[in-house]
Amino acid sequence: MTQQGVRWTADQVLALAPDAASRKAGSKLGAAGPWSEAGSSDEGTVWGLCKGSGSKPYQTVIDLADASGPAYKCSCPSRKFPCKHALGLLLLWAGGDGAVPDGQAPDWAEQWLAGRRQRAQEKRAAGPAGSSAAAADPEAARRRAERRALRVTAGATELEQRLADLLRGGLAGAEQAGYGLWEETAARMVDAQAPGLAARVRELGSIPASGPGWPVRLLEECALMHLLDQGWLGRERLPAELTETVRSRVGLPSSADGPPVRDRWLVLAQYDTADVKLTTRRIWLHGADSGRTALLLSFGAAGRAPELTLPVGLALDTEVSAYGGAGQVRAALGEQFGPPAPTVIRPPGVTTAQAAARYGEALRDDPWLDSVPVTLDRVVPVPDGDGWQLADAEADSALPLTPAARSRPGLWRLVALSGGAPVTVFGECGHRGFTPLTAWADGTGEAVRLW
């Protein structure tokens, strides 16, 4: 498969932008004016020289065949990836009007590509050796795991006592105590090497300031926290898969040790969430032949975008391996057998009632699950009082949109795409409602990214 026959759309290119400013700046560079010596190869390489403010043009090269999504190199000083020059060059290439002809990459682009290929080869060669080295002393690894388990147990026991004190004194005390008490408790969970517990404690601390009805929400989250604590403390009595889920929710590391599944994986959605320490990127995939849905996670330090980037609406011929745990859909990318390419693959849709039932079933395997991935078929966005909902076109049922979804511009893109007619929508369905991430106007329409 050659890159010349699988040009992306402008929306797929702009979906790679790290922020709105880069998207705007890259769009301005998507014309032939500032570019010279641009070209592309059948192997998935795009290159070009972009005139800047200095005497020398910026050298920009993109590897579209990289297994973890497009890789970029630009001589500009920007610390954003991709920079505006890479976005502009991709937009120029996506236009398909001959501005980026087929050709032989220049020496400066070939040198970068050769270095990348060599490092990738060395990494593959060192992979098994590195794993062997890590497992060279299994007894030491076992002792470290036991020491960490003891610390997590101590943290879970302390957290149980703090929850008991809160409920004994009344939930009103949580509002009076302020966020400081919760942050102190979260720090104690970090000391106990239980980052999953620490994250949930911080979420508890934000609930008293979340508006009317907060005591009910706080009580619900306290109950889930108590359930997780008890799951850890009684993990020896749990089924193996549920034990793995508890370990993951507490924050212990796990590995993608499931058998590799090769498929044509459609990139359904990609979006970032951030806190003061970490940016987390979530990428949803749908397997055309397996029918499976997989979640890829990638992380970056605060203020920096994660490295893994896959354009929404394209498909990858690749392997993925699942992480352990009951009902878990997280997976890791494996070997890729070709560059991302446009596709007519679409996930099968369900009704809103079936989506809610699917979430309920998933909670049996993972009671701490916020949402499940689901594709809604033939739904119409309609206002519902102060909010919005997705209503079935042929049934008297609907799903409310989450408050977060109602506050994003993606809602208006969805409304405009629908125009009152049924659309297919992929998103996350949970106890707060439905968050739309991608939509199609019909069975063959291009994917419209909503987040």
Beta strands, then each sheet from edge to edge (+ up, - down):
strand 1: 35-40
strand 2: 45-50
strand 3: 58-63
strand 4: 71-74
strand 5: 261-274
strand 6: 278-287
strand 7: 293-301
strand 8: 314-322
strand 9: 331-336
strand 10: 341-342
strand 11: 371-384
strand 12: 387-392
strand 13: 398-400
strand 14: 423-430
strand 15: 433-440
strand 16: 448-449
sheet 1: 1+ 2- 3+ 4-
sheet 2: 7+ 6- 5+ 8- 9+
sheet 3: 7+ 6- 5+ 8- 10+
sheet 4: 13+ 12- 11+ 14- 15+ 16-
end
